[in-house]
Amino acid sequence: MQTRYCIVGGGYAAAAAIEGIRAHDRDGSIVLLTRENHRPYRRPLLSKDLWYGTATIERLPMHPDEWYDEHKVEVRLRHEVIEVDADHRRLFDERGDEIEYGDLLLATGCRPRRLRAEGAETPGVGYFRDLEDYLALEGRMDRLQHITLVGGGFTSIEMAAALRSRGKEITLVIADEYPLHRMLPRDLGLPLLDFLRDLGIETVSGDVLAKVEETVGMVHARTYLGNELDTQLILVDQGGEPLVDLAEAAGIAIDDGIVVNEFGRTSDPHVWAAGDVAEFPYQALGQIMRIEGADHAEAHGRVVGANMAGAKLSYDHIPLKWFRVGEMQFEGVGELWARLDTELLWIEPGREGAVFYLRDEVIRGVLLINVHERIEWARGLIREAKPTTSAERANMLGVKA
Ligand SMILES: Cc1cc2nc3c(=O)[nH]c(=O)nc-3n(C[C@H](O)[C@H](O)[C@H](O)COP(=O)(O)OP(=O)(O)OC[C@H]3O[C@@H](n4cnc5c(N)ncnc54)[C@H](O)[C@@H]3O)c2cc1C
């Protein structure tokens, strides 16, 4: 078959790309292929709201089913694309179907980084990325009493807190001294670890799993430092790896992700990439980056979709990164790297505050902790890119002297 636009992926970037295309081309045919069983849905709800009961499955879809018909999109669920032949502008799925495209969007996101431990392929070791993973875990909840989370990423700690709130015994194994080690300064990371412990989560820091064995419903794990763990399920979150395989095999430029310009175009003029999988010029920071986050995937997908349909929009959004651990809500923008100079300021100690990420006293990133509706303000600070003093930052945040 032939289509004007072909979208590979069923996440935020894919759904938003449809909106972008349709804002500039009302009629060009669109085919969306996703290997998932569901139309695009809000993945972040999987690790928090669904467990806390603040959202139900019905709230997951980004758009109702009929929206795709109204926007003249052919959605092919359970279709995995296995090859892109960029020279002839066509692709193939695992069923042997061939699609010729005018323009192609790769919005394939990430796959979970696998656990490297002896026995790691046992069924007692799982990953948590898709709605199917959520449904499988929810379906087993009655039979699970102890779950081990491996990894110090935000999904891992969100899940640890969420499953604990459902009365499960939780062990959290993190390779570093504290979770979110690359993002949080130590003076915030250690209190976060204490916060998790106060929720009743057992934590093992500075250690990784070396060996996993499974015997009749129980999983036994040993760490490099010799800790022994008995659990019923190990869930691994060691971050994501961008799914660049299709692009790479098609000869499209790859770095930390699929390389795109400010319009979302790859090294092939008819292939575009958006969302978690794309490495793009982050204009406000003046550097090339790849970001894993829902707000970025949605905003990027929309802009890139519009550009596929002939717009010339340069992507200059400052994406929001948010996560929630129990009652702690984190929202960050900019360069959230603990390796920069950091300053943690509390409005209310341990409850409300912000981390400023600085380079030569210029604010490069801001992470807000339980501070709401200040994201536009934080974005403004990053755009300004002016040196500030500690007193000025405290004053701007509203810290009482
Ligand atoms: C549990 C969880 C919680 C999260 N919570 C937050 C949060 O609180 N805040 C936040 O900012 N971000 C969060 N994220 C990250 C956020 O969900 C992602 O950044 C976002 O989904 C990326 O969107 P995307 O469209 O780029 O990729 P994805 O949403 O990963 O979608 C990629 C799609 O492509 C499909 N696909 C891949 N390869 C193929 C192929 N060859 N053929 C067909 N289909 C293919 C995949 O199956 C998938 O449907 C969370 C992620 C997870 C997993």
PDBQT file of the ligand as one rigid body, heavy atoms in Angstrom, charges set to zero:
ROOT
HETATM    1  C1  LIG A 501       6.169   3.549  33.706  1.00  0.00    +0.000 C 
HETATM    2  C2  LIG A 501       6.615   4.855  33.124  1.00  0.00    +0.000 A 
HETATM    3  C3  LIG A 501       6.361   6.026  33.805  1.00  0.00    +0.000 A 
HETATM    4  C4  LIG A 501       6.773   7.249  33.279  1.00  0.00    +0.000 A 
HETATM    5  N1  LIG A 501       6.508   8.388  33.975  1.00  0.00    +0.000 NA
HETATM    6  C5  LIG A 501       6.910   9.581  33.471  1.00  0.00    +0.000 A 
HETATM    7  C6  LIG A 501       6.652  10.784  34.151  1.00  0.00    +0.000 A 
HETATM    8  O1  LIG A 501       6.107  10.803  35.249  1.00  0.00    +0.000 OA
HETATM    9  N2  LIG A 501       7.053  11.949  33.585  1.00  0.00    +0.000 N 
HETATM   10  C7  LIG A 501       7.677  11.978  32.378  1.00  0.00    +0.000 A 
HETATM   11  O2  LIG A 501       8.037  13.049  31.893  1.00  0.00    +0.000 OA
HETATM   12  N3  LIG A 501       7.934  10.847  31.687  1.00  0.00    +0.000 NA
HETATM   13  C8  LIG A 501       7.569   9.647  32.214  1.00  0.00    +0.000 A 
HETATM   14  N4  LIG A 501       7.826   8.492  31.529  1.00  0.00    +0.000 N 
HETATM   15  C9  LIG A 501       8.531   8.575  30.245  1.00  0.00    +0.000 C 
HETATM   16  C10 LIG A 501       7.533   8.868  29.130  1.00  0.00    +0.000 C 
HETATM   17  O3  LIG A 501       6.455   7.984  29.202  1.00  0.00    +0.000 OA
HETATM   18  C11 LIG A 501       8.260   8.747  27.815  1.00  0.00    +0.000 C 
HETATM   19  O4  LIG A 501       9.256   9.744  27.792  1.00  0.00    +0.000 OA
HETATM   20  C12 LIG A 501       7.305   8.930  26.653  1.00  0.00    +0.000 C 
HETATM   21  O5  LIG A 501       6.340   7.906  26.650  1.00  0.00    +0.000 OA
HETATM   22  C13 LIG A 501       8.072   8.902  25.348  1.00  0.00    +0.000 C 
HETATM   23  O6  LIG A 501       7.176   8.974  24.293  1.00  0.00    +0.000 OA
HETATM   24  P1  LIG A 501       7.599   8.426  22.852  1.00  0.00    +0.000 P 
HETATM   25  O7  LIG A 501       6.385   8.582  22.018  1.00  0.00    +0.000 OA
HETATM   26  O8  LIG A 501       8.852   9.052  22.435  1.00  0.00    +0.000 OA
HETATM   27  O9  LIG A 501       7.930   6.878  23.071  1.00  0.00    +0.000 OA
HETATM   28  P2  LIG A 501       7.081   5.722  23.717  1.00  0.00    +0.000 P 
HETATM   29  O10 LIG A 501       5.985   6.239  24.581  1.00  0.00    +0.000 OA
HETATM   30  O11 LIG A 501       8.067   4.782  24.335  1.00  0.00    +0.000 OA
HETATM   31  O12 LIG A 501       6.399   5.033  22.480  1.00  0.00    +0.000 OA
HETATM   32  C14 LIG A 501       7.132   4.301  21.531  1.00  0.00    +0.000 C 
HETATM   33  C15 LIG A 501       6.171   3.389  20.813  1.00  0.00    +0.000 C 
HETATM   34  O13 LIG A 501       6.781   2.829  19.681  1.00  0.00    +0.000 OA
HETATM   35  C16 LIG A 501       6.444   1.447  19.608  1.00  0.00    +0.000 C 
HETATM   36  N5  LIG A 501       7.463   0.790  18.791  1.00  0.00    +0.000 N 
HETATM   37  C17 LIG A 501       8.791   0.744  19.023  1.00  0.00    +0.000 A 
HETATM   38  N6  LIG A 501       9.422   0.098  18.021  1.00  0.00    +0.000 NA
HETATM   39  C18 LIG A 501       8.462  -0.264  17.143  1.00  0.00    +0.000 A 
HETATM   40  C19 LIG A 501       8.467  -0.980  15.901  1.00  0.00    +0.000 A 
HETATM   41  N7  LIG A 501       9.621  -1.432  15.373  1.00  0.00    +0.000 N 
HETATM   42  N8  LIG A 501       7.294  -1.181  15.269  1.00  0.00    +0.000 NA
HETATM   43  C20 LIG A 501       6.120  -0.735  15.795  1.00  0.00    +0.000 A 
HETATM   44  N9  LIG A 501       6.057  -0.059  16.966  1.00  0.00    +0.000 NA
HETATM   45  C21 LIG A 501       7.214   0.171  17.624  1.00  0.00    +0.000 A 
HETATM   46  C22 LIG A 501       6.430   1.046  21.064  1.00  0.00    +0.000 C 
HETATM   47  O14 LIG A 501       5.790  -0.168  21.270  1.00  0.00    +0.000 OA
HETATM   48  C23 LIG A 501       5.682   2.230  21.659  1.00  0.00    +0.000 C 
HETATM   49  O15 LIG A 501       4.309   2.110  21.490  1.00  0.00    +0.000 OA
HETATM   50  C24 LIG A 501       7.439   7.265  32.044  1.00  0.00    +0.000 A 
HETATM   51  C25 LIG A 501       7.720   6.081  31.365  1.00  0.00    +0.000 A 
HETATM   52  C26 LIG A 501       7.315   4.883  31.901  1.00  0.00    +0.000 A 
HETATM   53  C27 LIG A 501       7.613   3.607  31.158  1.00  0.00    +0.000 C 
ENDROOT
TORSDOF 0
